[in-house]
Amino acid sequence: MVMTMVEKILSAHSGSNILKPGEITDIDIDIRVARDFGGANVVKNIREHKLNIENTEKTLFTFDCNPTGSDQKYAVNQHLCRQFAREKEIRVFDINAGIGTHILIDEGFVGPGATAVSTDSHANILGAVGAFGQGMGDMDIAAAWHKGKIWFKVPPSVKINLRGKMPENISAKDVILNLLGIFGANSLLGYSVEMYGDPVDNMSLDQRMTISSMATEMGAIIILFPPSQEVINYCRQRSGRNSQPLYADKDASYEKTFEIDISGFLPLVSRPGKPHDTVSVLSVAGQKIDSAFIGSCTNGRMEDMLKAAAILKEKRVAPGVVLKIVPATDEIWKTCLEQGVLDIFKKSGALVSNAGCAGCAAGQVGQNGPGEVTISTGNRNFPGKQGKGSVFLASPEVVAASAVAGHITTPDMIPSVPTLFEQKVTTAVTDNHAKKRIKAKPDEIEGRIWLVQKDNIDTDMIFHNRYLAITDTKEMGQYTFDNLKGFEDFSGKAKSGDIVVTGKNFGSGSSRQQAVDCFISLGIQAIVAESFGAIYERNAINAALPVICCKSLNELELQDEDNIKINLRTGIMINLRNDKKTDTEPFSDVQLEIYMNGGLLA
């Protein structure tokens, strides 16, 4: 039986010789990681359910979201994790180490063919070395720590063949932004993507990590690169192990195959609010900026630092512009110091912080204020993700050039005199009220609907990252949708028993469990959507919150505040106002079992 890369990796970790798309099986997890914001909830779950740790050698904490402990709630959670780690003899990569997914590769924990899970939704960056990485919520991670394995549905596979010669002015970030422009945020939802072609073969590890790190923004489960000899050698040298890569069979079956000519790719930026809303840099050239950020798991590698330094050398950041630079790991930070790169950054007027996620995860630096315009190398620019301002996404070269120019531009168009500007400030006010969680678990539910006719509602819109330090579910409901335009007052109007009905790719983005638990806090009975973000769907299933896929909502002629009835076993959904029916995806045996048990860890 021929298999794709993801099928081979999952089969090798399941005890099964052959796995097919759609099959649900337990997967052995080689490395299980909790970060600083998710770690406290993982510890809470372990303690509350009196679970043991299956293998402490395969269990890690990585503190990368707020690696200065500058936020009091983060500091409390980090210390809680440290205490637990001392008690259980679990290794901690503390606030000086850097981004956890990068550490997994650079410290030799993960190599080709391995499996790993983390509370980081960008754990699929490990696809850069031909490994299977997944971001998961705190229940999944607690279960993985306890059992050493976790259930998973084998995803269907897609092959992307890149051909042609990569233009000289194109970076890896431009490659993934061009792909985002082609595929959008949900056309590859739930797929495992494999990358092939001459341009792929010639990509460095750093370039592969940039592209793989944005699989989540495409809705994909993972972007897998067949390991090159360079990558294999790097992983073997770092791990001291002779790990063997797993490649797809030549005749492997793919649900879709795409042939894409890379020679026509352009330098792009993502406009604020949507990573997939990509346009040519030239189309927004001249847009004034207040700040710039170089770093994140997408562009914090040594190659990124060198590209930025080449542009900033003997130049100054424009007056009034704040340029923040954060290497991905402490090793990269030290290399920058040894090679004089930090000196170039400081002489240019940039602020350089210790290694970590920085602005992407509400971390130590990189946040912006109301009305502030930022150009960033991060992977996300959802409203509120990097602060209260607006964020353009671009390559390190474009960000560095724009910081010098004072406006968005390319390296070959930096003016001799930078652009100056006046900063604008706006404020936002929210008013939310907490509700109580409901506990009933019927197999047929009925309730009033909230019709939220939007696609790609991400977890920052559902439950903003500024509330991530909250671990008490009862406190979460008041913040539900307070970052979703038009629904800021949702928590004050929602009633226990209501059902949310929405569009495609609901819950895209981060792995945060709170984006599920806030609905439970309000007593919301279920979420009905055309499709769900993969991590969000898992989190909801594990928390016993019914998430129901329905691709034919138009048949019901729904109106706001209609009452609907859904049979979770048969999948039949009825609009009680007009008796119109449609089919939804009935619960799988696994989903029904977890739901009836009251949750994965119940």
N, C-alpha and C positions, 0 to 999 in steps of 0.2 A: 504494500500500500504506500503510494507516494504521499508526501506531506510537505506543507509549507514550513517556514521557520518557526512560527509560533506554535504550530501543531507539534513539531518535533520537540521543542523545548518543554511544552506542557506535558507531552506524552512521557518524556524522560523523567519528569517529576511527579508522575501520577501513578506509576506502577502499571500503566496500560501501554501496550505496544502501539496502539493506534487510537488517536482521538480525532473526532470530526467536529466541524463547526456546529455550535448549538448544544453539544454535550456538556453536562455539568458534572464536575468531578473534583475531588480533593487534590490540591496541589501542594507538594512539599516546598517549603520556602527556605531558601538557603540563608538569607539575611533578612531580619525583621527590625524595622527602625521606627522610633517615635521621635518627633521633633519637639521643640520647646513648647509651641502652642498646643499641639495635640497630645504631648506626653503626659500632661497632668490628667487628662481624661482617660488615657490608657491606664495609668496607675490607679485612678479611681475605679475603673472597671475591674481591674485585677484584684484590688482589695475588697470591693463590695461583693464580688462573686467567689472570693477565696480561691483564686486560681494560682497554680504554680507556674514556673517558667520552664518550658520544655528543654531549652538549651541556651544557657547564658552566653556561650561562645558565639552564638549566631544572633544575639540580641544587642541592640545598640540604642543609645540616645544621641541625637545630634542637635545642638543648639545653634540654629542658623537664622531663625526669623528675627530675633532681637538679640544679636550677639554682643550687646553691651549690657544687657539687663537694665537698660535705661528706663523702662516702663515698670512701674511698681508691681503690676499684676503679672507681667512676664517674669520678673525677678522672683516672685513668690512661687510661680509654677516651676521655674527652673530649679529652685532650691528643693522643692518637693520631689522633683525627679532625681536630683542628686542624692537625696536621702534614700530614696527607694533603690537607686543604683548601688549605693554602698551596702545596703542590707542584702541585696540579691547578687552582688558581685557582677554587675552589668557595666560594660564599658561606656563611658561618656566622652563624646567629642564635644568639648565645652565651647564657651563663647569665643575662644581664640582660634578655632579650628577651620571654620568655613562651612560652605554649603554641603549638606549631608550627602546628596546624590553624587557630587563630585568626589567627596571623600571615599565613598564606596568604591569608585573606580581607582582613584589615585593611591589609596591605601591597600588595594588588592583584595578587598572583600568580594567584589563582583567582577567576573570576567565573562567571556563568551559562553553562552549556554546556561548561565545561572538564572536563578529567580530571586526576586527581592520585593518586599512591600514596605511602604513608608506612609506616614501621615502627610507626606508631600504629594500633591496632585501631579507634580512633574517628575515623579519617580520613573516615568516611562522614558526619561532621558537615557536610561541604561540601555535602551535599544541601540544607542550609538556604538556599543561594543558587542552587539548581538546577544544581549541578555534581556530577560523579561522582567521589567520593573513596573509596579503598579502603585499608584496612590490609593489609599483606602482610609475610611473613617476609623475612629478610635475603637469601635466595637470589633471591627475586623482585625485591627492590629493586636488588640488584647487577646482575641481568639488565636491568632497566629503565634503570639508569644507563648500561649498556654499549650497549644496542640502541635506547633511546628508546621502546620499546614492550614489551608483555608479553601473553601469551596470557590470554584470559578467556572464560568461558562466559556467554552472555547469560542473565540471570535472568528468570524469569517475573514478571509485574507484578501488584500488588494495588492497588486503589483504596480509600481510606478517606474517606468523606464525613462531616465533622462538621457537625452542624446544631444549632440552638438557640442560646440566649444563654449565654455563659460567666459563671458566678456570680462575684460580686465578690471572694469570698475564695479564688478558684482562680487559681493561677499556672501558667506553662508547665510547671514541674516536676510539678505535680499532673496536668496533662493527660497527660504521658507515663507517669506512674505509674498513672493510671487505665487507659490503653491497655495497659500491661504486665499489669495485673490481668485485663483482658479476654482478651488474646491469649497470655499466658504467655511462656515462654522459647523455645518451638520451633514454635508453630503457624504462624508466618510465616517459618520457617527457609528461607533461600535465596531469599526474595522481595525484589524491589524494590518499596517501598511509596510510593505517591503520596498526598499529603494535599490535600483540597479542602473547600470549604464556606465560608460567611460567617465563622465564627470564625477560619478559617485566613487568609482574605484580610486580616483586621484585625491579624494578628500582626506584631510587630516582628521585625527581624533577630535580636535577642538571644533572643526567645522561640522562634523557629524553630531557632536553634542549640541551645537546651536540648533540644528534642524530637528533632532529628536526631541529637544526640550519643548518644542511648540506643537507636538502631537495633540496635546490636550486642547489647545486653542482651535484645532481642526476638528475636534470631536472624536478623534481616533483613539483607540485603546493604546496604541504604541506605533512608533515609526522605527522599524528594525533595519539596521544596516548589516549586510553580510560582512563579517570581520575581515579586514585586509591583513596582510602579513605584518604591517606596521602596528596595527591595533593589537593583534595577537601577541607580538613581541612585547609591547608595552605592558599588557595585562599580565603576561607571564613574569616579566621582570618585577613588576610591582607586587605580585602575589607570592612569587616563589613557587608557584604551582604550574604544572604543564597542562593547563586546562585545554580541552578540545572544543573548538567551535562547532556549532550545528548549523548546517546550511539546508536550504530548501532543496528537495529533489528536483531534477531538471523538468520532470513532467508533472510537477505539483499543480493542483487545481486552484485557480484564483477566481473569486466571484467577479472581479473586474480587473482589467489591465489598461493602463493609460500610457501612451507614448507622448512625451513632452519634450519639445525642442528648447533647450536652455539658452541657446544662442540669442534668443529674442528677449531674454529677461532684462528688466530695467532696475536701477536703484529705486526702491519704494519706501514709502512710509505708511503706517496705519493711522488713519485719522482717529481722533479721540472717540472713545466709547466702544469700538469694535476692532479687535485685532485683524479681522478679515476684511475690513473696509480699507483696502490698500489702494494707493494712487502713486503716480510718479512723484519723486522728490521735486521735480521741476514744477509740477502743478501747484505746489504749496510753497515754493521758494519765496522768501521774503516775509513769511509769517514770523512775527516777532515772538521771541521766547523769553521767559523769565528765568528758566533753570534748565539744566541738562543732567542726565544721569547715565553713567557707563558702569555696567555690572550686571548682576542677577545670574541665575543658573544658565541663561541663554547666552550671555556675552561677558562673562567674567573670567575667561581663560587667558592664558599668557599671550596667545596670538592676538586677542582683542586688546590687551594692554599695549602691546607693541604697535598695533595699528593706530591706536589713539595717540600714543607718544610720538609717532612719526609726524602726525599732523600738528600736535601741540608744541613740538620743539621750537624754541625761540619765538613763540607767539604768546599772547596773553588772552585770557578769557575776556569777553566784552564787558565793559563796565555795567554793573547792575545785574549781570547774569551769574548765577551760582552753578558751578559745575561740580558734581559729586561723583567720585570714582571709588568703586568697591571691588577689589579682586575677589574671585570666587572662593579661594582657599588661602590659608596662611602660607602654604608653600609657594603659591603664586606671588603673594605679597612679598615674601622674602626674596624671591627671584627678581621682582621689580626693584627692590632695594639694591641688590647686588649688581644689577645691570644698569643702574642709573635712571631707571624709568620713573621711580618715585620723585627723583630730583626734577625731572622734566615736568611732571604733573604739578609739583609745588611751585616751581618757577612760573608756570602758566597761570597760577592763581586758583588751581583746583583744590577742592577739599577731598582728602583721601582718608577713608575709614578702614578699620580692621575688616577682615574677611567676613562675609555673610551674605544673606539675601538682600539686605538693605531695603530700598524703597518698595520693591515688588511685594514684600510681605509685611508692610507697616513696620519695618525694622529700624535699624539705628539711624540711617540717613536716607534721604531721597523722597520724603513725603512733600507734597505741595499744598498750598493754601487756596482758599476760594478765589477764583479768577486767575490763578497762576497757570501759565502755559509752559509745559515741560516737554522736552524731547528726550526719549529714554530708549535704552537698549533692552528693556525688560520684555517679557513675553505677553503681558496683559496691560490693557489700558481701559478696562471696564470702568464705568463711572464710580469714583470713590476708591478704586483699587490702590492708587498711589497717592491718595490724598483727596482734597476737595476741588482741585483744579482739573485742567484737561491735559491729556497726555498723548503725544504722538510717539509711535514706535519706529525705530530706525536702526541702522547698523552703527557700530562704534565709529566708523569713519564719518558718517553723516552727523552723528551727535557731536563729535569733537569739532568738526568744521563749523557746525551751527553755534556751538558755544563761543567760538572765536568771533564769528560774524555777528552774533546777537540776534540772528534770525535763521530760519531753516534754510540750509544750502548744502551744496556738495563740496568735497575737498578742492575741486578745481575752480570753484567760484567764490572763494573767500575774499571779501572786499578788503581794500587797504584801510578803510575806516569802518568800524563796526556800527551797527544800527543801535540807537538808543530808544527808549520807550518809557511809557508811564504805566505803572501797575494798576490793575483794576481788582477790586475786592467785592465779593458778594457773600451773603450769609444764608444759611438754610436753617429752618426751625422745624422740628418734628414733635409730635405729641402722641405718645403711645401708652397703652395700658396692657398689663399682663392678664392672661386668662389661665384657666385651669386645664390640666390634661385630662382627656377622657380615657377610660380603661377598657370599655367594652370591645369585644372582638367577634362580631357576627360575620357570617360568610355572605350575607346580603346587607348592603348598606343603603341608606336613603338620606338625602339632605339637600339643603339649599345650596346653589352654586354661586361661586364668584367667577365670572367670566373674565379672564385675563388674556386678552387677545394679542399676545406678543410671543415671538420666537426668541430663542437664545437668551432666556432669562438666566443670568449667571448667579453664582452663590454670593457674590458681593451685593447684588441687587436684593437677594433674599435675606441675607444676614451679613451685614458689613463686617469687614475684618477688624474694625476698631472695637468690636465686641467679643473678639475671639478668646479673651482671657476669662470669659464667663463660663463656668462649669455647671452651675445650677440650672437645670432645665426650666424650672418655674420662672426664672428671670428672663428667659430668652424670648418669649412670645411678644413682648412689647416692642421688640426691634424688627419684627417680621415685615419685609417689604419696605422698610423706611428709606431704602435707597433705590426704589423702583418708581420712576416717574409716573404720577397719576394714581399711585396706590400707597402713598406715604402714610395715609390714615387707616390702612387696612386693619392693623391690630386693634384699633379703637372701635371698629365697626363689625369685625368678624364675630360670629357666634359659635359656641361649641356645637359641633355636628355639621358645620359647613363643609363644602367640597370645593376645591380649587380646580377650575378647568382652564387649560392653557394650551400653548402651541408646541412647536418643535424644540428639542434640545433643552428642555427645562432642567435647571440645575447644573449647567455647564460650568467649568471653572474649577474652583478649589475643592479639596477633599473634605472640607469641614463638616462635621456631623451636626453642628449647630444649625445649619441651613435646613436640616430635617427636624431637629428637636424643637425649633421655634414653632413649627406648625403643631407639633404634639402638645406643646405648652398652651397653645390657644384652643386645643380641642378640635382642630381640623380633622375630619374623618379620613380624607383621601385626597390625592392629587391625580387628576386625569390630564394626560398630555398626549400629543401626537408622538413624541419621543422624549427620552430622558438622557441627560449626561450619564455616562457609564458609572462613574463613582457615586454620583448622587443616587442613582437607582439602587445600587448596592446598599448604601447607607440607609435608605428608606426601608428597604426589605428587611435589613438587619434590625431596625428599630420598630418593626411591626407597623409601620405607617403604609397603608396601601397606596402603591403607585401603579396606575392603570394606563396602559398604552391603548390609544384609540386613534386609528388613522382616518376614520370617517365621521368626524364630529358634525360635519355639515348636514348629515341626514337627520339629526335631531332638531334642527332649527332652534338652537338654544338661545335663550335670552337671559340677561342678568336676573338673578334671584329665582330662576326656575328651580323646581325640585326634580331630582333624578334618583333613580334606583339602579344599583349595580349588583349583579350576582358575581361574586369573586370566583366562584367555581366554574360557571358556564361562560362568563364574560359578557352576558347580555346586559345592555344598559338601556334604560327607558327614560324618556322625558315625560314626567307625569302630567305636564300641562297639556300635551297633545297626543300622548300615547305612542309617539314615534320611537322606534327601537333601532339599535345598531349593535354591532359586535365589537367587543374589546378583546384584548389578549387575556384569556383566563389565567389565573395564578398557576405557576408551575408547582409541582409537588414540593420542591424545596421552599419556594416562597410561601406556600400555604402552611407548611409545617412551622416555619419560623414565625409567621403571623399568628397562628393559633397558639403557639407557645409563649407569645408575648415578647418575642425578640430573640436574637441570636444567642445572647448570653443568659437568657432567663432559665 
